[in-house]
Amino acid sequence: MAVLDLNADNFNASVDRDGIVIVDFWAPWCGPCKIFGPVFAAAAEKHPDILFAKVNTEDQQTLAQYFNIRSIPTLMVLRDRTLIYNQAGAMMSAQFEQLIQAVRDLDMNQVQQEAV
């Protein structure tokens, strides 16, 4: 599955869905972002049931400010409209796969009960 480019116009409609959504906040000048980019794209191909999306913080400064993005790359992971993970830092492929599996393994009933 292709990686979706998010902007202010399509962000809410894209992430407001059941399932897993992984958003990469990045910038073209960012070295760690360039390293993580191929890892992110490979994971998108490997996991077609997950929505993988990117926000270019240079082009979408309003979104970056809204989500208080201070460092890039920053990953946000949502599952069933619930924010599960929000952390800065590039990952190697094995780490990213572990994160994806951990999100898949979550008991969302328990997560939602704890969020209340």
PyMOL CGO cylinders between C-alpha atoms (Angstrom):
from pymol import cmd
from pymol.cgo import CYLINDER

trace = [
    CYLINDER, 0.00, 0.00, 0.00, 1.23, 3.48, -0.79, 0.3, 1, 1, 1, 1, 1, 1,
    CYLINDER, 1.23, 3.48, -0.79, 2.03, 5.97, 1.92, 0.3, 1, 1, 1, 1, 1, 1,
    CYLINDER, 2.03, 5.97, 1.92, -0.57, 8.74, 2.15, 0.3, 1, 1, 1, 1, 1, 1,
    CYLINDER, -0.57, 8.74, 2.15, 0.57, 12.37, 2.34, 0.3, 1, 1, 1, 1, 1, 1,
    CYLINDER, 0.57, 12.37, 2.34, -1.49, 14.19, 4.94, 0.3, 1, 1, 1, 1, 1, 1,
    CYLINDER, -1.49, 14.19, 4.94, -2.33, 17.86, 5.04, 0.3, 1, 1, 1, 1, 1, 1,
    CYLINDER, -2.33, 17.86, 5.04, -4.76, 20.09, 6.92, 0.3, 1, 1, 1, 1, 1, 1,
    CYLINDER, -4.76, 20.09, 6.92, -7.52, 19.25, 4.45, 0.3, 1, 1, 1, 1, 1, 1,
    CYLINDER, -7.52, 19.25, 4.45, -7.35, 15.45, 4.62, 0.3, 1, 1, 1, 1, 1, 1,
    CYLINDER, -7.35, 15.45, 4.62, -5.88, 14.76, 8.07, 0.3, 1, 1, 1, 1, 1, 1,
    CYLINDER, -5.88, 14.76, 8.07, -9.05, 14.24, 10.13, 0.3, 1, 1, 1, 1, 1, 1,
    CYLINDER, -9.05, 14.24, 10.13, -10.89, 12.26, 7.46, 0.3, 1, 1, 1, 1, 1, 1,
    CYLINDER, -10.89, 12.26, 7.46, -7.85, 10.00, 7.00, 0.3, 1, 1, 1, 1, 1, 1,
    CYLINDER, -7.85, 10.00, 7.00, -7.12, 9.17, 10.64, 0.3, 1, 1, 1, 1, 1, 1,
    CYLINDER, -7.12, 9.17, 10.64, -10.73, 9.01, 11.88, 0.3, 1, 1, 1, 1, 1, 1,
    CYLINDER, -10.73, 9.01, 11.88, -11.12, 5.30, 11.17, 0.3, 1, 1, 1, 1, 1, 1,
    CYLINDER, -11.12, 5.30, 11.17, -11.03, 1.87, 12.72, 0.3, 1, 1, 1, 1, 1, 1,
    CYLINDER, -11.03, 1.87, 12.72, -7.80, -0.08, 12.60, 0.3, 1, 1, 1, 1, 1, 1,
    CYLINDER, -7.80, -0.08, 12.60, -4.22, 1.08, 12.87, 0.3, 1, 1, 1, 1, 1, 1,
    CYLINDER, -4.22, 1.08, 12.87, -2.96, 4.41, 11.55, 0.3, 1, 1, 1, 1, 1, 1,
    CYLINDER, -2.96, 4.41, 11.55, 0.73, 5.31, 11.71, 0.3, 1, 1, 1, 1, 1, 1,
    CYLINDER, 0.73, 5.31, 11.71, 1.69, 8.92, 11.03, 0.3, 1, 1, 1, 1, 1, 1,
    CYLINDER, 1.69, 8.92, 11.03, 5.29, 10.02, 10.44, 0.3, 1, 1, 1, 1, 1, 1,
    CYLINDER, 5.29, 10.02, 10.44, 5.95, 13.74, 11.02, 0.3, 1, 1, 1, 1, 1, 1,
    CYLINDER, 5.95, 13.74, 11.02, 9.09, 14.54, 9.02, 0.3, 1, 1, 1, 1, 1, 1,
    CYLINDER, 9.09, 14.54, 9.02, 10.93, 17.24, 7.06, 0.3, 1, 1, 1, 1, 1, 1,
    CYLINDER, 10.93, 17.24, 7.06, 12.99, 17.02, 3.84, 0.3, 1, 1, 1, 1, 1, 1,
    CYLINDER, 12.99, 17.02, 3.84, 16.11, 18.50, 5.48, 0.3, 1, 1, 1, 1, 1, 1,
    CYLINDER, 16.11, 18.50, 5.48, 16.09, 16.05, 8.42, 0.3, 1, 1, 1, 1, 1, 1,
    CYLINDER, 16.09, 16.05, 8.42, 18.86, 13.42, 8.29, 0.3, 1, 1, 1, 1, 1, 1,
    CYLINDER, 18.86, 13.42, 8.29, 17.17, 10.89, 10.61, 0.3, 1, 1, 1, 1, 1, 1,
    CYLINDER, 17.17, 10.89, 10.61, 13.95, 11.35, 8.61, 0.3, 1, 1, 1, 1, 1, 1,
    CYLINDER, 13.95, 11.35, 8.61, 15.80, 10.41, 5.42, 0.3, 1, 1, 1, 1, 1, 1,
    CYLINDER, 15.80, 10.41, 5.42, 17.12, 7.28, 7.10, 0.3, 1, 1, 1, 1, 1, 1,
    CYLINDER, 17.12, 7.28, 7.10, 13.71, 6.32, 8.50, 0.3, 1, 1, 1, 1, 1, 1,
    CYLINDER, 13.71, 6.32, 8.50, 11.82, 7.03, 5.26, 0.3, 1, 1, 1, 1, 1, 1,
    CYLINDER, 11.82, 7.03, 5.26, 12.71, 3.74, 3.53, 0.3, 1, 1, 1, 1, 1, 1,
    CYLINDER, 12.71, 3.74, 3.53, 11.96, 1.78, 6.73, 0.3, 1, 1, 1, 1, 1, 1,
    CYLINDER, 11.96, 1.78, 6.73, 8.52, 3.42, 6.87, 0.3, 1, 1, 1, 1, 1, 1,
    CYLINDER, 8.52, 3.42, 6.87, 7.84, 2.74, 3.17, 0.3, 1, 1, 1, 1, 1, 1,
    CYLINDER, 7.84, 2.74, 3.17, 8.91, -0.91, 3.48, 0.3, 1, 1, 1, 1, 1, 1,
    CYLINDER, 8.91, -0.91, 3.48, 6.60, -1.41, 6.46, 0.3, 1, 1, 1, 1, 1, 1,
    CYLINDER, 6.60, -1.41, 6.46, 3.74, 0.12, 4.46, 0.3, 1, 1, 1, 1, 1, 1,
    CYLINDER, 3.74, 0.12, 4.46, 4.30, -2.50, 1.76, 0.3, 1, 1, 1, 1, 1, 1,
    CYLINDER, 4.30, -2.50, 1.76, 4.53, -5.30, 4.31, 0.3, 1, 1, 1, 1, 1, 1,
    CYLINDER, 4.53, -5.30, 4.31, 1.37, -4.30, 6.24, 0.3, 1, 1, 1, 1, 1, 1,
    CYLINDER, 1.37, -4.30, 6.24, -1.32, -3.33, 3.70, 0.3, 1, 1, 1, 1, 1, 1,
    CYLINDER, -1.32, -3.33, 3.70, -4.04, -3.44, 6.38, 0.3, 1, 1, 1, 1, 1, 1,
    CYLINDER, -4.04, -3.44, 6.38, -2.46, -0.47, 8.19, 0.3, 1, 1, 1, 1, 1, 1,
    CYLINDER, -2.46, -0.47, 8.19, -2.75, 3.13, 7.01, 0.3, 1, 1, 1, 1, 1, 1,
    CYLINDER, -2.75, 3.13, 7.01, 0.74, 4.62, 6.79, 0.3, 1, 1, 1, 1, 1, 1,
    CYLINDER, 0.74, 4.62, 6.79, 0.77, 8.39, 6.37, 0.3, 1, 1, 1, 1, 1, 1,
    CYLINDER, 0.77, 8.39, 6.37, 3.31, 11.21, 6.42, 0.3, 1, 1, 1, 1, 1, 1,
    CYLINDER, 3.31, 11.21, 6.42, 3.10, 14.87, 7.38, 0.3, 1, 1, 1, 1, 1, 1,
    CYLINDER, 3.10, 14.87, 7.38, 5.78, 17.15, 5.93, 0.3, 1, 1, 1, 1, 1, 1,
    CYLINDER, 5.78, 17.15, 5.93, 6.25, 19.57, 8.82, 0.3, 1, 1, 1, 1, 1, 1,
    CYLINDER, 6.25, 19.57, 8.82, 7.73, 22.21, 6.50, 0.3, 1, 1, 1, 1, 1, 1,
    CYLINDER, 7.73, 22.21, 6.50, 4.65, 22.26, 4.28, 0.3, 1, 1, 1, 1, 1, 1,
    CYLINDER, 4.65, 22.26, 4.28, 2.13, 21.57, 7.06, 0.3, 1, 1, 1, 1, 1, 1,
    CYLINDER, 2.13, 21.57, 7.06, 3.33, 23.82, 9.86, 0.3, 1, 1, 1, 1, 1, 1,
    CYLINDER, 3.33, 23.82, 9.86, -0.18, 24.25, 11.26, 0.3, 1, 1, 1, 1, 1, 1,
    CYLINDER, -0.18, 24.25, 11.26, -0.52, 20.48, 11.79, 0.3, 1, 1, 1, 1, 1, 1,
    CYLINDER, -0.52, 20.48, 11.79, 2.95, 20.28, 13.32, 0.3, 1, 1, 1, 1, 1, 1,
    CYLINDER, 2.95, 20.28, 13.32, 2.09, 23.08, 15.73, 0.3, 1, 1, 1, 1, 1, 1,
    CYLINDER, 2.09, 23.08, 15.73, -1.30, 21.59, 16.57, 0.3, 1, 1, 1, 1, 1, 1,
    CYLINDER, -1.30, 21.59, 16.57, 0.32, 18.28, 17.54, 0.3, 1, 1, 1, 1, 1, 1,
    CYLINDER, 0.32, 18.28, 17.54, 3.19, 20.06, 19.33, 0.3, 1, 1, 1, 1, 1, 1,
    CYLINDER, 3.19, 20.06, 19.33, 5.86, 18.43, 17.18, 0.3, 1, 1, 1, 1, 1, 1,
    CYLINDER, 5.86, 18.43, 17.18, 9.19, 19.53, 18.63, 0.3, 1, 1, 1, 1, 1, 1,
    CYLINDER, 9.19, 19.53, 18.63, 11.53, 16.89, 17.16, 0.3, 1, 1, 1, 1, 1, 1,
    CYLINDER, 11.53, 16.89, 17.16, 11.44, 14.94, 13.95, 0.3, 1, 1, 1, 1, 1, 1,
    CYLINDER, 11.44, 14.94, 13.95, 10.86, 12.32, 12.95, 0.3, 1, 1, 1, 1, 1, 1,
    CYLINDER, 10.86, 12.32, 12.95, 7.94, 11.87, 15.33, 0.3, 1, 1, 1, 1, 1, 1,
    CYLINDER, 7.94, 11.87, 15.33, 5.66, 8.85, 15.06, 0.3, 1, 1, 1, 1, 1, 1,
    CYLINDER, 5.66, 8.85, 15.06, 2.04, 8.88, 16.14, 0.3, 1, 1, 1, 1, 1, 1,
    CYLINDER, 2.04, 8.88, 16.14, 0.19, 5.57, 16.19, 0.3, 1, 1, 1, 1, 1, 1,
    CYLINDER, 0.19, 5.57, 16.19, -3.57, 5.37, 16.52, 0.3, 1, 1, 1, 1, 1, 1,
    CYLINDER, -3.57, 5.37, 16.52, -5.71, 2.30, 16.80, 0.3, 1, 1, 1, 1, 1, 1,
    CYLINDER, -5.71, 2.30, 16.80, -9.48, 2.55, 16.53, 0.3, 1, 1, 1, 1, 1, 1,
    CYLINDER, -9.48, 2.55, 16.53, -9.25, 6.35, 16.89, 0.3, 1, 1, 1, 1, 1, 1,
    CYLINDER, -9.25, 6.35, 16.89, -7.22, 6.09, 20.12, 0.3, 1, 1, 1, 1, 1, 1,
    CYLINDER, -7.22, 6.09, 20.12, -3.69, 7.51, 20.35, 0.3, 1, 1, 1, 1, 1, 1,
    CYLINDER, -3.69, 7.51, 20.35, -1.46, 4.63, 21.39, 0.3, 1, 1, 1, 1, 1, 1,
    CYLINDER, -1.46, 4.63, 21.39, 2.04, 5.97, 20.73, 0.3, 1, 1, 1, 1, 1, 1,
    CYLINDER, 2.04, 5.97, 20.73, 3.56, 9.42, 20.23, 0.3, 1, 1, 1, 1, 1, 1,
    CYLINDER, 3.56, 9.42, 20.23, 7.33, 9.63, 20.29, 0.3, 1, 1, 1, 1, 1, 1,
    CYLINDER, 7.33, 9.63, 20.29, 10.19, 11.30, 18.45, 0.3, 1, 1, 1, 1, 1, 1,
    CYLINDER, 10.19, 11.30, 18.45, 13.09, 9.37, 17.00, 0.3, 1, 1, 1, 1, 1, 1,
    CYLINDER, 13.09, 9.37, 17.00, 13.92, 7.24, 14.00, 0.3, 1, 1, 1, 1, 1, 1,
    CYLINDER, 13.92, 7.24, 14.00, 13.73, 3.46, 14.28, 0.3, 1, 1, 1, 1, 1, 1,
    CYLINDER, 13.73, 3.46, 14.28, 15.50, 0.65, 12.56, 0.3, 1, 1, 1, 1, 1, 1,
    CYLINDER, 15.50, 0.65, 12.56, 13.32, -1.87, 10.77, 0.3, 1, 1, 1, 1, 1, 1,
    CYLINDER, 13.32, -1.87, 10.77, 13.32, -4.45, 13.60, 0.3, 1, 1, 1, 1, 1, 1,
    CYLINDER, 13.32, -4.45, 13.60, 12.30, -1.85, 16.19, 0.3, 1, 1, 1, 1, 1, 1,
    CYLINDER, 12.30, -1.85, 16.19, 9.52, -0.56, 13.95, 0.3, 1, 1, 1, 1, 1, 1,
    CYLINDER, 9.52, -0.56, 13.95, 8.23, -4.09, 13.38, 0.3, 1, 1, 1, 1, 1, 1,
    CYLINDER, 8.23, -4.09, 13.38, 8.20, -4.66, 17.16, 0.3, 1, 1, 1, 1, 1, 1,
    CYLINDER, 8.20, -4.66, 17.16, 6.15, -1.50, 17.63, 0.3, 1, 1, 1, 1, 1, 1,
    CYLINDER, 6.15, -1.50, 17.63, 3.68, -2.56, 14.94, 0.3, 1, 1, 1, 1, 1, 1,
    CYLINDER, 3.68, -2.56, 14.94, 3.30, -6.00, 16.52, 0.3, 1, 1, 1, 1, 1, 1,
    CYLINDER, 3.30, -6.00, 16.52, 2.83, -4.49, 19.97, 0.3, 1, 1, 1, 1, 1, 1,
    CYLINDER, 2.83, -4.49, 19.97, 0.04, -2.26, 18.64, 0.3, 1, 1, 1, 1, 1, 1,
    CYLINDER, 0.04, -2.26, 18.64, -1.57, -5.26, 16.93, 0.3, 1, 1, 1, 1, 1, 1,
    CYLINDER, -1.57, -5.26, 16.93, -1.41, -7.25, 20.20, 0.3, 1, 1, 1, 1, 1, 1,
    CYLINDER, -1.41, -7.25, 20.20, -3.09, -4.58, 22.33, 0.3, 1, 1, 1, 1, 1, 1,
    CYLINDER, -3.09, -4.58, 22.33, -6.38, -5.42, 24.01, 0.3, 1, 1, 1, 1, 1, 1,
    CYLINDER, -6.38, -5.42, 24.01, -8.30, -2.36, 22.90, 0.3, 1, 1, 1, 1, 1, 1,
    CYLINDER, -8.30, -2.36, 22.90, -11.13, -2.98, 25.37, 0.3, 1, 1, 1, 1, 1, 1,
    CYLINDER, -11.13, -2.98, 25.37, -8.62, -2.70, 28.18, 0.3, 1, 1, 1, 1, 1, 1,
    CYLINDER, -8.62, -2.70, 28.18, -6.94, 0.36, 26.63, 0.3, 1, 1, 1, 1, 1, 1,
    CYLINDER, -6.94, 0.36, 26.63, -10.27, 2.16, 26.27, 0.3, 1, 1, 1, 1, 1, 1,
    CYLINDER, -10.27, 2.16, 26.27, -11.33, 1.27, 29.82, 0.3, 1, 1, 1, 1, 1, 1,
    CYLINDER, -11.33, 1.27, 29.82, -8.06, 2.64, 31.20, 0.3, 1, 1, 1, 1, 1, 1,
    CYLINDER, -8.06, 2.64, 31.20, -8.48, 5.83, 29.18, 0.3, 1, 1, 1, 1, 1, 1,
    CYLINDER, -8.48, 5.83, 29.18, -11.77, 6.65, 30.89, 0.3, 1, 1, 1, 1, 1, 1,
]
cmd.load_cgo(trace, "trace")
